[in-house]
Amino acid sequence: MKRIILLIPFIFLCSVFFVFSVVRADDCNQACFDQLTKQIDDLKRTLQMSIAATNPLEKNLDKLNENLNNIRSRITVIEKEVDNKEKQVKEGEQLLSLAEDLLSQKVRSYYKSSTTFGSYNLFFLLNQNLTSAVRQFGYQKKVIQSDRDTIVKVVLYVKDLEEKKKNLENEKIRLAKIKKETDEQASFLEKVIAGAKKYQTDLSSQIAVLSSRQQDILSQRLSGLNIPRSAASMGRCDSDLTNGRDPGFSPRLAIFTYGVPNRVGLNQWGAYGRARAGQGYDQILHAYYNFDGYQNFDINTKISVDGYGNFSLEDYVKRIYEVPIDWPPEVLKAQAIAARSYALAFTNNGGNSICATESCQVFQPNPKGGAWEQAVNDTAGKIMVQGGKAIKAWFSSTHGGYVFSSSSIGWSSTSWTKNAIDAQNGVGNFSDLQNNSYDHDSPWFYCDWGSRANYNKTAWLKVEELADIVNVLMLVKKDSGVAEHLYQTDKSNPAGTDTWDQEKVKQELRNRGGSPYNNVSGISVNADFGSGKVISVSVSGDGGSNTFDGGEFKNYFNLRAPANIQIVGPLYNVEKR
């Protein structure tokens, strides 16, 4: 246990180092890259120290678990022996009771015989059967003596059984105490090791930290996809699973993402599914927001729209184009309340202006009319409030089966956003997600994002292209100082240096003791279906088997994949054809 106690302050000190020594990548520029590289090298050394300290504990845990299994087996055997001895004791006690009853009867008979013989001895002397009577009397006496001996033997037998049973029970108690202590030690070790493993995972993630340049590139690539946020302005996902286009090579792989990037607040296609399932606007809104209730706001409040002037609150909402006009009325009502709440929160109850694009919410100068205007009138002035204030009711077209809080996607934390599974009957696997999600009818629910001019404008990748992306991730984890050489090869290097091609990456990985892949034969994802995120990605092929953090894999896939092919969210899966 001393080794365990020593590890705890070690982990604590490492954690302190981890929290206070790492320069934030998004605050870093070229001038501090050397410092960042040094800190990452320190993290790598700390990781190796943690792993080295954890390995002996894991061996101890294995030994403890082996001992526990032996103890459990011994206790099981003893319990069976105790049960058997209990049965034997009961049988012996029954035999003893029967023998005592028989002896009692014979003693009574003997007593009567002896009394009769004593009282009427003269009669016996004169009786013709005197010899027979004396013989019978003596026989009874011997039988009684024999029965007494038998009873003594039975008593000794029962006593021996009880003693053995007592010893077994004492051994059982002793083993149970040892088992409890061993269980506690194993449990403590498991917790320490689990903490160390989590710490190592955190360190591993930080080792592949992105520079500010890389983060900017990822942001630009994502913006370049021009993904519409609003259901009303969206077409269809040009999914390579549904369009049937053949890239002209096989085997091929593609990464499919569930939902669009913004997954906070109202899921418009989810609201559509909920309305079709019979839910009203109140149930729909409570599924996506935390709020105290509704409040009627002054409908004449002026909302200033950039480039269009001022409108009353209701006239403004009547010009919002966020969902199709032919959707169920309860969806339209939910969207009207959300749009009204968002506008008031964004403008501080009309004190500031609001943009007319999807960066805020889509506004057009002409009223939308029809069922939308009816929904606005039906909910006139109604807003969602928390603490007496309108909530900033963000929304997007397709969440991919999950609702995320603002902090979960990197925004500031807010009390009115929530994390939840947006599906009927829960989600335990990808099949459940596809079948049970309220927004599974969305054309953007499951999509491989991006394409390239060649290969029939698909997002399919060759196995060697995916192998290259994996090699890049392995290389940057071994040496973060080479990250500026690892961007996509079909565009100019944003750092102004040379971009390493597939062969160069493999050679550099070998130089650092790695085993690069020439092709990937298997790839699978491990997802947390409670939170809607990929935890890890496992890859196998001629480079062996490796597992990567789901977020790291996504980032380096997006930095290295050709053209504008990308993973756009935290939950994704791999399709292979």
C-alpha positions, 0 to 999 in steps of 0.5 A: 500500500505504500506504493499506492500512497506515494502515487497519489501526491505524484498524480496530484503534482502532475495535475497541478503541472498540467493545469498551470503550465500549458499555454493556451493554444488559442492565445499563442502566436508564432513567437511562443511556439517554441515555448509551447513545444517545450511544454508539450515535450514536458507533458510527454515526459510526464505522461511516460512517468505516469505510465511507468508509475501505473504499470506496477500498480496494474500488476499488483491489481492483477495479483490481487484479483487472482487472490480474490478469485482463489479466495472466492473459490475457497469460500464457495467450497467451504460454504458447501462443506458447511451446508453438508456438515449442517445436514449431517449434524441434523441427521445425527441429532435425529438419530440421537433423539431416536436412540434416546427414545428407544433407550428410554423405553427399554429403561422403563421396561427394565425398571419394571422387570427389576421391580417385579423380580425384586418383589416377587423373588420367591414366586420366581424361585418357585416358578418353573420358568425361573431360568428363563426369567433370569435370562430375560432380565439379564438380556434386557440389562445388556441391551440397555448397556449396548444402547447406552454405548450406541448413544455415546457414540452418536453423541460423540459423532454429533459433537465431532460434526459440530466441532468441524462445522464450527471450524469451517465457519471460523475459516469462512469468517477469516476468509471473508475478512481477508476477502473484504480487505483484498476487495478494498485494496483492489477497489482502491487500486482500481480507483487510483489506476482509473484516475491515472489512466484518465490523467494519461488520457488528458495528457495524451490529448494535450500532446496533440494540442492544436496551434492557433493557426490550426484552429483557424484553418479548421474554422475556415474549412468548416465555414467553407462548407456553407452548411445552412443552419435553418431548416427552411433554407436547407437542401439535401445532404449529397450523401455518398450513401444515397446518391449512388455515385461510384468514385471508381475505386474499392475498397473505400471509406468515408466518415459520416457525421450525425447532425450539423455543427450547431446543436444547441437549443431547438432542434428544428427537425427534432421539433418536426418529429416531436410534433408528428408524435403528438407533442405540443409546442410547450412539450417541444420547447421544454425538451430543448431549453431550461426555462421557468415559464412563459411571459407576455412581452410588449408586442410594440417593442421596437426591434432594429434590424441591420439594413432594414430599420425598425419593426414592432416585435410581432412584425419582426417575428412575422418576417422570420424564415427559419422553418418550412411553412407547411410544417405542423402548427405546433412546430411553427408555434415553438419556433415563433416563441423561440424566435421572439425570445432570441430577438429580445435576449439578443437586443437586450429588449430592443436596446441593440440591433440584430443581424438579418442572417443565419448568424442571428436568425433569418429575416426577410423584409416581406412577411412570410404569411400563411400558417407562419403568421397564424402561429405568430398571432396564436403566440402573440408576445409569448416568450420563454423566461428564466429569472424574469428575463428572455432566454437567448433561444438558439436553434439549428436545423438538425442536432443528430439525435442529441441536444448540447449545452452551449458550453459543450460546443465551446461557447460560454456556459448558460443555464437555459441550454441543456444536454439531452438525448433527442430520441424516443425509447433511448439510444444504445447504438447507431441503429437505435440512433437512426431509428429513434431520433426525433430528427432522423427524417432530416436530409442532413441527419447522417452525412459525409461532408465535402467532396473533391473534383475527381473521383466522381465528386465524392467524399470517399477515401482510399484506404491508403489516404486514411492510413496517411491521416492515421500516420499524421496523428501518430507522428504529431503525438510523437513529435508535436514540433512537426505539426506545421508540415502535416496539412493537406497535401492538395493545398499550399502550406498555410505556415509557409513551409513544406507539406510532407506527403504520405511517404515523407510522413511514413519515413519521419514516423519510422525515424521516431520509432513508429510503425506506419500504415500503408493501408488500413484494413479495419476502423471502428468507433467507440461512442458514448451514446449517453452524451452523443460523442465519439470516445475513441477510434480504433484502427488496424492494418499493416501498422498494427492496432492503435486507438485514438481519442475521438476528438483528436482523430476528428481534428487531424482528419480535418487538417489532413483530408483532401479538398473540403472533406470533413467531420463536422460534429462530435458523433460520427461513424465510418462506412466502408464499401 
